[in-house]
Amino acid sequence: MNPGRSARPVTAVLFDRDGTLVVDVPYNGDPDRVRLLPGARQALELVRGAGLATGVVSNQSGIGRGLVSHADVRRVNARTDVLLGGVDVWLYCPHPPEAGCDCRKPRPGLVLRAARLLGRVPGECAVVGDIGADVAAARSAGARGVLVPNPATRPEEIAGAPESAPDLLTAVRTLLDGDRP
């Protein structure tokens, strides 16, 4: 069995926000700048239509760096939620990397908390993201991680990903089919 994949069926899909669901605007605190990436709404519709729980788990170090506020991030998340048609759980880590917290990806805190809030065990969750930290957080939590690379994804992150897909819709369809991308 692939160590990056759970033996249990996926009952919840957790997504990274920036670079996965929306265009990455560094330290975005402006809801008017939110733009969905191609296939994002359709991917969420497929997941919801299959009866799976949904969540977003996102590092938002701009809060800890004093560049955006919690209220700014909540407004951006709310706008994203409207554009996506609704997500069950929104969680973010406000800490800068040097804080050493358990919630900042690649650590498992956000994934574990999202699973708990959704009433799932981590092994029934999949995390879809655009960087290695997303996949590492999934693996650390015992969840399945799928990398959807974009131009900002480093080659070593792509090479080290246990599962990857060329785009968000392919990743979701693969998770729903129960196969590897």
N, C-alpha and C positions, 0 to 999 in steps of 0.2 A: 504494500500500500504506500502511496505517496505520503511522506511525512507532513506535507503542507496541506493535506486534505483530510477532512473529517470522514469517518466511516458512516456517520449519521446523515440522514437527508437534511438539506438546507431548509430551515423554516423561517429564517430572517436574513435579509440582506442589508448590510451596513455600507454606506458609501462615504468616501472622502468628499469634501465639498469642492475646494478650489483645484482646478485642473482635471477634475473627474466629472462633476455635475455642471459646474459653471466655469466660465473663462476666468483664469487666475489673474486677478487684479491685486497685486501685493498690498496687504494691509487695508483692504477695502472696507470702508465704513459708510459707503454711500449706496443705498439700495437701488438708486437709479442707474448704477453702473453694473448691475447684475445682468449677465447674459448667459443663458443656458448653452451648454455645449450640444452639438448635434446628437440626437438620439436620447438625450437625458430624460425628457418627459416620457417618451415612449418606453424607455427602460423601466421607469417607475411604474408606469401603467401595466406593463407585463408582470412585474413583481406583485403589485397589488391584485391584479386579476387572477394570479395563481394562488391568492390567499396567504401570501407570505407577509410577515411584518417587515417594516422598513425603518431605517435610521440613518442619520448622518453623524459621523464622528470626525472631528476636524481640529487640527492644531491651529490656534489663533494667537500666536506669540505677540502680535501687535498690541494686544492688551497689556501684557507684562512689560513691553517696551515703551508704553505710553503713547503709542501711535494711533490707537483706536480705543474706544471704551466698550465695556460690556454691552451698553445700550446700542452702540453702533453695530456690533456683531449680531445682536438679537434682531435689529432692523434688517440687516442684510439676510439673515437666516429666514426671517418672516417673508421677505420678498421672494427669496428662492423657493420657499415652501409653497407660496401661491403659484409661482410659475411651474412647479413640479406637480401640482395637484394634490399636495399633502403628503407629509412624511410622519410616521408615528412618533419618532424620538429624535430630538436634536441635542447633541452634546458637543462641547468643545473644551479644549485645554487652553487656558489663558496664559500659561506660563512660558517664559523664554527658555530656550534649550538648556541654559546653564542652571536652571532651577532644580533639576534632578527629580522632578515630580514623577509619580507613577501614572499620571493621566496622559502625558505627552507621548504620542506615537514616536518611536517604535515600541514603547512600553505598552502593556496590555490594558491599562486602566479604563480607557474610554470604551473599548470593546467589551470588557467584562461588565461595566456599568450599563451599557446599552442592552446587552443580553439580559441582565437582571431586570431592567425596567420593562423589557418586552416579554418577560416571563419565559425566556428561552435559556437553554444551557449553551455555553459558548461553542461547543462542538456542533451545534445546529445552525450556527451563524456563518455567513460568508462576508468578507470585507473586500470591497472593490475600490481600488485606488490607483493613483498615477505615479507613486514613488515607492521606493523600497521600504520606507518607514511604515506605510500602510500595510504591506504584506507582512512585515516583521511583527507588527502589533497583532495582526490576526494569528500568526503562528504562535506568538507568546501566550495568547489567550486560549489557544486550542481550537481556533476557528480556521476556516478555509480562507485563504487570501488569493485574490486574482488581481494581477497588475494589468492596467490598461495604459500602456506608455503613450506619452505625448512628446513633443520636441524637447521639453525640459527634463524628461526622464533620462538619468545617466545610463550609459551602456552597461555598467557593472550591475545596476539595479535590474535591468532587463535580463541579463545573463543569470543573475541569482534568483530570479522569481520562479517558484515551483510551478506556477500557472500564470499564463498571460493570455490576453485576447487583443485583437487589433483595434477594437472599439468597444464602447460601453454596451451597445445592443448585443453584440456577439457574446460578451462576458455574461450578461444576464440570461440570454437564451441558453447558453451552455450550463449555467447554474440550474436553470429550470428543467433542462433535459437530464441533469444528473451526470453529464459527461464532462471530460476535461476539455478546455479550449484547444 
